[in-house]
Amino acid sequence: MTPGSFDLEIAILPSTAIDLFGRDEELNWLDDLWEKGTVRVVSLTGPAGIGKSALANTWAERTRQEKDGPSRPIRVWDDPGSRPSSAELLGADQGFCILTSREPSAELDRLPQGLVARKELGPLSPSAGRALLRVAGVHGTDAELEEISRSLGGIPLALVRRASGIL
């Protein structure tokens, strides 16, 4: 890879069409890890629909656009059962790998811990859930939309499905 070029590889990551809500802290955390340059593998864990893929997609795309051709490649892995090896995670390219998974990967315990960062994603706050529902076209008072968000556990995918009439 030539200096100034950008390589983005997304392996089996679900597409995410809706805007990201309530994840500014996590985006800033990823930005800090990227800027410091010491962490090579980031693990994002949490239940299905919590927004792991949306966070990884949004951050990778934003980084590609804002950093105007970062010199390190970014690899994003969705891990629905096939666990990448430590060699695949670290690679020989000195890249930045984001692994999304419902459960923590034991493979990460085999890597030097200074190269790994972990974060478990929690539910959206009621206000972030409200914002997501509004953008998705759900009408109601702030209190009503926040109650819907709470009743669905603050899980973004459940909120989107509710907005589209699936739930």
Sequence and secondary structure as in RCSB ss.txt:
>XXXX:A:sequence
MTPGSFDLEIAILPSTAIDLFGRDEELNWLDDLWEKGTVRVVSLTGPAGIGKSALANTWAERTRQEKDGPSRPIR
VWDDPGSRPSSAELLGADQGFCILTSREPSAELDRLPQGLVARKELGPLSPSAGRALLRVAGVHGTDAELEEISR
SLGGIPLALVRRASGIL
>XXXX:A:secstr
  TT   EEEES     S   S HHHHHHHHHHHHH    EEEEE STTSSHHHHHHHHHHHHHHHTTS SS EE
EEE SS    HHHHHTTTT EEEEEESS  GGGGGS GGGEEEEE     HHHHHHHHHHTT  S HHHHHHHHH
HTTT HHHHHHHHTT  
